[in-house]
Amino acid sequence: MPIPMPSTRPKEAKLFRNNRSQAVRIPVEFELPGDRVLIHREGDKLIIEPVKTPANILELLAAWRQEPPLGPEDQFPEIDDMPARPEDIF
């Protein structure tokens, strides 16, 4: 069950560069659980949400079902079967 987060007043945060990416320093009162977030744009706003970790195998399987199918670049290459080598077992 998600932990309800109380609403707060807006607070200014600092933007900075991390190599070629722009990053935001999030104030402690806005700290999110975990080490990964989902980010998307709604108009001129960026929405940052914590990634929900599946609580059990059923939630994990349901999350995998939402993933798009693998593309051709994700498939294993065809490998010709090699003939079996005779082995002397005695």
C-alpha positions in Angstrom: 0.0 0.0 0.0 1.5 3.4 -1.0 2.4 5.8 1.8 0.3 8.9 1.5 2.4 12.0 1.1 1.0 15.2 2.5 0.6 18.2 0.2 3.1 21.0 0.7 3.6 24.5 -0.5 5.8 25.0 -3.5 9.5 25.5 -2.7 12.2 26.7 -5.1 14.9 24.1 -5.9 18.4 24.4 -7.4 19.1 23.1 -11.0 22.7 22.1 -11.9 24.6 20.2 -14.6 25.8 16.6 -14.1 27.9 16.0 -17.2 25.5 16.5 -20.1 22.3 16.0 -18.0 20.4 18.6 -16.1 19.7 17.6 -12.4 17.6 19.1 -9.6 18.6 19.2 -6.0 15.4 18.0 -4.2 14.8 19.6 -0.7 14.7 17.1 2.2 11.0 17.6 2.8 10.3 16.4 -0.8 12.6 13.3 -0.5 11.3 10.2 -2.3 11.8 6.6 -1.3 14.2 4.4 -3.3 16.8 5.4 -5.8 14.8 5.5 -9.0 11.9 7.7 -10.2 9.6 8.1 -13.2 9.5 11.5 -14.8 7.1 12.8 -17.4 6.0 16.2 -18.7 2.5 17.7 -18.4 2.5 20.9 -20.4 5.3 23.0 -18.9 5.6 21.0 -15.7 7.8 18.0 -15.0 6.2 15.4 -12.8 8.5 13.2 -10.7 7.1 10.0 -9.0 8.8 7.2 -7.1 9.1 3.9 -8.9 6.7 1.4 -7.2 8.5 -1.8 -6.2 6.4 -4.9 -6.7 5.3 -6.3 -3.3 5.0 -9.9 -4.5 5.5 -12.1 -7.6 2.0 -11.4 -8.9 2.6 -7.7 -8.9 5.9 -8.3 -10.6 4.3 -10.4 -13.4 1.6 -7.8 -13.9 4.2 -5.1 -14.2 6.1 -7.2 -16.8 2.9 -7.7 -18.8 2.8 -3.9 -19.3 6.2 -3.9 -20.9 6.3 -3.7 -24.7 7.4 -6.8 -26.6 11.0 -7.3 -27.4 12.2 -5.9 -30.8 14.4 -7.7 -33.3 17.5 -6.1 -31.7 16.7 -7.7 -28.4 16.4 -11.3 -29.7 19.1 -13.9 -29.3 20.9 -14.7 -32.6 20.3 -18.1 -34.2 23.1 -20.5 -33.4 23.7 -23.6 -35.5 23.6 -26.8 -33.5 26.9 -28.5 -33.4 26.9 -32.3 -33.9 27.4 -34.2 -30.7 30.9 -35.4 -29.9 31.2 -39.1 -29.2 32.3 -39.7 -25.6 34.0 -42.8 -24.4 32.3 -43.3 -21.0 34.0 -46.7 -20.2 
